[in-house]
Each structure stands twice: as C-alpha cells, then as structure tokens.
Amino acid sequence: MSISQTVRDFITLAIQSGGWMEMDRIYLENRVIALIGEDSLETSELRPVTASSVELADQLLDQAQKNGLITEMQAERDILEGQLMDLMTPPPSVVNAYFAQYYSKDPVQATDYFFKLSKDNDYIKTRDIARNIIFPAETAYGTLEITINLSKPEKDPKQIAAERTAVKVDYPKCMLCMENEGYKGRMNYPARTNHRIIRMNLDGESWGMQYSPYAYYNEHCIILSEEHRPMKITRDSFQRLLKITEVLPHYFVGSNADLPIVGGSILSHDHYQGGRHTFPMAVAEMERTFELQDFPMIKAGIVKWPLSVIRLQSKNANELVDAATMILEKWTNYSDEAVQVVAVTEDGTPHHTITPIARRNGELFELDLVLRDNNVSEEFPDGIFHPHPDVQHIKKENIGLIEVMGLAVLPPRLATELKEVENYLLDEKNEIADYHVEWADQLKTTETITAENVTEVVQKAVGAVFARVLEDAGVFKRDVEGQEAFTRFITTL
C-alpha cells in the first residue's frame, strides 16, 4: 500500500472519530504529510478502512523514520505518534461534550465512549498491556490476581543518554497535572498530545478523569485534582469517593494512603484510582460484624482479608462519611504496643492512615477502610507492615491501593527469573538468582514437579507469596493475638 493511501485511510478514521468533518480532509492530509516528511500526495482511494488507527500510525512512523524526521529511538517515535494521534482525537471541549451527551442517556455509555477513544488513539497502550503475564492464584482469601508488569517498554541506551543531556523543565509539575493535556513531550517526559481529560465537579471543586496509559485492570481510570497539591486522607476524601460512585455507579474508586511506605508512587498530587473491575477484596465477606454506637443504621464488619479491613455499608452516603471520619480520627491516634502498633513516634511523626475504597453494592454505598501503619524497626527497616525480607525476592515495592485489593503488580524481572526457577526445579541448566534459591529448594521438598506442571507449581507458589506479602502489610495479624488486638481497636469506635 502506498504511503498516500495510508495517509488517506488514517484521516478517514480521524474524521470518523468525531472531531472533524469531511471538509477538513485536505487540510488534515497535508498536516500528516508534513509531520512524516513527505512533500506531496499521490491520488488514492476513498474507501472503507479495515486497518486500525494504531496499525496505520505504525506505517506513518516508519515512513517518517525513512525520511529522517525521527530515529528508531522510542521517545522520538512516541512524540510523533502523539502528534499523529492528536488528529485522531477531538479537542477537549468536544470530547467533554460527547461525554456529557452520552452521560445524559447512561453513565456506562459515556465511559464506553471515552474508553474506546482512549484505546483507538493509542493513549491506552493496549499492545504493551497485552505483554503482561497474568494468572489467578487460589488462596485462603479467595482467588487473587497476579500480574507481572511488562507493559512499560525498556529504555535503550541512546534514550538514556539523551535524557541525561536533556534540559530540565518543571512543566508539567507532575504526570497527573492538567497541564499534561495536549503536551508534546520531550526526551525525558512522555508525549501527551493525544491525552484528554473529562472535567468533573466534585462538591464545588474542579477535578478531572482520565484513563491510565498502562492499565492494570479493566477501564483503569485516574481521577485527579485540578490543583497540584499533596495527597491527604481526610473527611473530604471519603465524601469525594462516595460522590464519584454516585456519578459513575458502575465504577469502584479508591485512594492510596497518604504516607510513605504504605502510600502509592505519586503522593505529590491528590488523586484517586477507579475502574470497572471487581477486585478479590470486593467479593471477600465480612467474617464478623459489630455495631457503631453513633451510627446504628450502618452495617459494619471486619472483612476476611489478609490486611486489616473495616467495611461499612449504608444507603446514606453522608452517614458513611461521618462514620469513616470518626474511624480515621480514632486510628490516627490509636496505639497498641503489644502488637507493634504505634500511632506517633517520640519525634512527633504520625504513622497511621487509611487506604479507603468506595463502591456501590445494589442500593447500598460500601466503603472499605484498610488500616495502615508505616513504622519501621531495627528488624524491619523497610517497614514493619511492609513485605518482609523473606518475600522480597518476589515483591519488595510498596503495597498500594491496587495490591491492597488483591491484584499483585510484580516487577518485570520476574518474567525471566521465574523461567530460571522452573529450570532449577527440573534440574536443568539454569541461571537462578541467588535470592530465589531457598524458596525453590522449599518447593522441591513440598511439590511433585514435572515438565508438565512446573509452570503451574511456580505460579501457585507466587500466589502464596503474594498472600504472605499482604499478610505482612496487615496491622492486626490473622492469628489469635492479632484478632484480639483488632477487637480492642473496634471497641474504641
């Protein structure tokens, strides 16, 4: 197929995306040839297009590379791809107008529209996400979800060198700022030309909703404050989370904790994460209920889960906000040194916070409050309630919102390392990492391993380690002592 036909097909899809009209075709085709370094267009056919916009963009990028406008460096391709895909994406005002139009009929139609647009314009990196290794893991807490994250492409040495010499710019302030919308990108900052944000009014404050480029689950969205300000779990957080479940009742929404070690990767910008996915924690049952004296209409209970989770249910969202605020205040100041739970250390540093998750459950609003503690000790310098050293060969990073709910996001190194573990278990030539040997030796003694079942054995063992990782993050352990301590805290509510 000629490059002129590719340009024509690409613009046909751009017009279909809703941001342009047929009258704009010549203008748009000339924009594209300028971007890829062509001087003219040959006669080409106006026809139904079967190729995807992503496939056509690949061909345009290859032509731009042949023409010397870009090199093979991934950052250069990404920046140009963003500019091409910007033509595939209506302007923010139009996207928001379409979203509102669909929303007036059904919130699901609105998010379906925006989600499809974000995939079609390659803002959501569907091909990269497809590289992730995903498998279920049966545990005492139900079926956990394991993901080995391979979606973010490795940087080549040329790009690393280019980033080192790139001029430092403090714009946008961070990856979650509104200023990312339409930003060209640079060698050391991702292209965002094709990025769009849905505006949301949450109790008089301006917020935005976007999808995550490297989604970990279905319709993984980020809801972010227009103001660049640090994350803080407060009464307002609970109010906003429940409000979002009113606006998007088919989505769950949660917040990372607001302290280091137990928090997420971006604490500098107030934001939440949501989506259309039922996490293992959501289907875990309340194993015992208790009464909140000041809130007799709320059903409250402890969830059967490796972390310490209080679940609140009510038809009245405002009542839930009041109860959650009371629990946060109690937890922020609560200590039980018998189980190493210390709210504030001698230097005045606070160590307690909550990871909250909101969802709709039929007519009920449901709020899960996960108790977090970021203290460290001589024995556990990475965190007392953080993955302990014996499981860090699988997961040593922070346990954030997504892991809390039962979805492991494991580092890319495990894709190759676990293959070597399999070879080791089969007594074949291997390059097993030293830190996996003790674990692998245990598997040799407890499992019957064959060439047919070795992958299943290793995956099951990874799932068991992830369950242990979550148990490490639980402030009140699942043993008798821990559950008695949990009861002591409950009696203060």
ZINOR-V511155 format. One line per field, one symbol per residue. phi: phi as a letter, one per 40 degrees, with the letter a starting at -180 (. if undefined). burial: + if it has 16 or more other ideal C-beta (glycine too) atoms within 10 Angstrom, else -. A space follows every 10 residues. Layout:
# ZINOR-V511155
phi = ???
burial = ???
This chain:
# ZINOR-V511155
phi = .cccccdccc cdccccchcb bdccdcdccc cccccbgcba bccaccacbb cccccccdcc cccccccgcb cccdcccccc cdccccccbd cdccdcccdc cccccadccc cdccccdccc cgcccccccc cdcbacacbc bhccbbbccb ccccccdccd ccccccccbc accacbcdcc cgccgadbac cbdccbbccb bbfgbcbbbb cccbccacfc bbbbccccac cacaddcccc dccccccbcc bcaabccbbd gccccbccbc abbaibaccd cccccccaba bcdcbccccb acccacccbb bbbacbcccc cccccccdcc cdbcbaccbg cbcbcdcgcc bbabccbbac bgcccbbcbc cbabcbaccb ccicbbdcdc bccbabcdcc dccdchbcbc cddcdccccc cdccccfbda bccdcccccc cccccbbcbb ccbccccccc ccdcccdcdc cdcccbcccd dccccccccd ccc
burial = --++++++++ +++++-+-++ ----+--++- +++-++-+-- +--+----+- --++-+++++ +-+++---++ --+-++++++ ++++++++++ -+--++-++- -++---+--+ +-+++-++++ +++++--++- -+--+-+-+- ++-+++++++ +-------+- -+-------- -+--++++-+ +++-+++++- ++++++++++ -+----++++ +++-+++-++ +++++--+-- +-+---++++ +++++-++-- +++++++++- ++++-++-++ +++++++-++ ++-+-+---- -+--+--+++ ++++++++++ ++++--+-++ +++++-++-- +--+-+--++ +++------- ++++++++++ ---+++++++ +++++----+ --++++++-- +++++--+++ ++++++++++ -+-+--++++ +++++----- -++--+--++ --+---+-+- ---+--++++ ++++++++++ ++++++++-- -++-++--++ --+
